[in-house]
Amino acid sequence: MAEYLQKLIIITAPSGAGKTSVTKYLLDKIPQLSFSVSATTRKPRSNELNGVDYYFITEEAFHQKIQEDDFIEWEMVYEGKYYGTFKSELQRIWDENKTPMLDIDVKGAIHVHEQFNSNCLTLFIEPPSVEELKKRLQSRGTESLESLQTRLNKAVYELSFKEHFNKIIINDKLDDACKDAESAVRKFLGL
């Protein structure tokens, strides 16, 4: 597998661990970063915008993009719900002389890390406990009992891969987790 020369940052975590909050913090604090918008086949939530939060596409279109080798990584994260990172999205950010920041699932993160090797910083955001993760997911008010259990089961599985990442950040206190992540990113980018 070819190693890329450009750098990128990946933040990954089980659902509800705080990766979106940490990502937003980093994008606000470090202007050299740019958010890599992922593609997904899931329906947008009420507060999400196409092309900003995700590229919302049909499952048929997603499979076509797979056939055309348009993704640097893709996964069926939940049954029938695909997520992926377009190669063109990374190139768009590099063309702006910025570093892409990917907020992606654990398996996708491992796959991209293998391709980028030392030009990639991977941050794994870990919840303080599975019980705390359950509370966070319940407080969102977006999960049915079935989807909550699915996310928790997946979280336990994803936690088993945390040692594959450059840095594990335990998100017990969001402010501390954000500062820890910022320090790691600044060091990696030489800022």
N, C-alpha and C positions, 0 to 999 in steps of 0.2 A: 504494500500500500504506500502510495506517495505521501511524503510529509510536506505539509504546506509551510510556506515561509512567513505568511502574515500571522499575526497573533489574534487570539480571541479569548474571551472569558466565558465560562459556563457556570451557571448557578443551577443546581438541581436539589431536589428534596422530595420527600413524600408530600402529597397534597395536604395543605394546611399547616406545614412547618414554618412558613413565612418567607418562602423564596421570592414571591412577588413584592412583598414589602421591602426586602433587602435589595432587590433589583432596582426598584424605584428610588430608593435612597442613593444607591451608587450612581445611577444615571443623573440624579440631581447634583451630587457632589463632585463628579469627575466628568468634565465636559469632553474629554477625549473618547468617551464611550458612546455607543449608539445601540439602541435596542434592536435586536434582530427579531422581526415579526415572524412567528411561526404560522404554518398553515394547519388548519384543522377541519374535520368533517362534522364536528359537533355544532349545535345551534348556538348562536351568540346569546349571552346573558343580556339582560336589559340595559346594562351600563357599558356594554362593549361595542366597539366600532370596527368595521371591516377595514383592514389595512393599517390599523393602529394597534389594536390588541391582538388580533389574529387576521390571517387571510382565511375567511370562511368559504370553503368550497365543497362541492358535492363529493360523495364517495366515488362516483364515477370519474370525476375530474381528477381526484386524488390518485386513483389507480392509473390514469393516463400519465400523470406527472411521474409516477414511479417508473412506468414503461419508458419514458423519455429520459430517465436518469437525471431528473431535475433536483433531486433532494441530496443533501450531504448526509442526512439521516432521516429516518421515519420509523414510526412504531404504531401499532394498534395498542394504544395505552389502556383503553377500556373497550369492552366488547362493542365492535362496530364504530368505535370513535378513533380516528386516525389523527396523528399529529406528525409534522415534519418540518425540517428547515430547508428552505430553498437555497441552492448554491448561489443563485442570482441575488438573494438578499444579503449574503455575506459580501459578495463582490460590490454591491451598491454601497455598503458601509465602508469597505476598504477604499473605494474610489473617492469617498469623502475624507480620506486620511484619518479615519477613526477606527476604533477597535470594536468589533461586534461583541455585544453581550447577549448570550443565549440563556433563556429561562426555559429549560427543557427537562423531560423526564429522565430518570436514572439510566435506563438502557440506552437511550439516545445519546446521553452525555458520555457514557463509556465508549460508544461507537465513534463519536466525534473526537474524543480524546486520543483514541488509537490512531486516527488520521493526522492529528496535529502534533502529537507527542509533546516536546518541550515548548512549543509555541502556543500552548494552551494551558490556561490556569483553570482548574476545576474546583469549585467550592460546593461542598455538600452541607446543606442546612439541616441540622438534626433537631427534632423537637426534644424537649427535656424528658418526655415520656410518651408512650402510646396513649395513656389516659388523658394527658394534656392535649394531645393531638385530637382525640375524640371530642373534647370540650370545644376546641377551636372550630372543628368542622361543624359541630352542632350549632355553634353560635352564628355561623354564616346564614343559617336558615334556608339553605339551598339544597339540602340533601334529604332524600327519603331514607327510611330505615335501611332499605336494601342497598341504596347507593352509599350510605354511610359505612355499612359493613364491608362493602366492596373496596372502598377507599382505605379503610383500616387494614384489611387483609393485605392489600397491595403495599401499604406503608411498611408493615412488618417485613414483607419480602424485600422491599427497596432498602430498608435499613441494613440488611445483610450485605449490601454492596458498598457501604460507606468507606471501607478501607481502600477502595479503588481510586479515590479522589485525592487531589493535592492537599486539600485542607478541609477539615471537618469543623464546622462552626455550630455549637449548640445554642439554639435560640431559646434561652430561658428568659432573657430580657432583650427585647427587640433592639433597643438602643445600643447595647453592648455588642450584639450580633452584627449590627450594621457597621459599627466602628471597626470591629475585627475584620470584616469583609473588606472595608475600605483600605485598611492597612495592607492586607494581602494583595489587593489589586494594584495599589500604588507601587508597592515593591516590585511586583511582576512587570509593570509597565515602566519602571524606572522614573517615577514621578516624585 
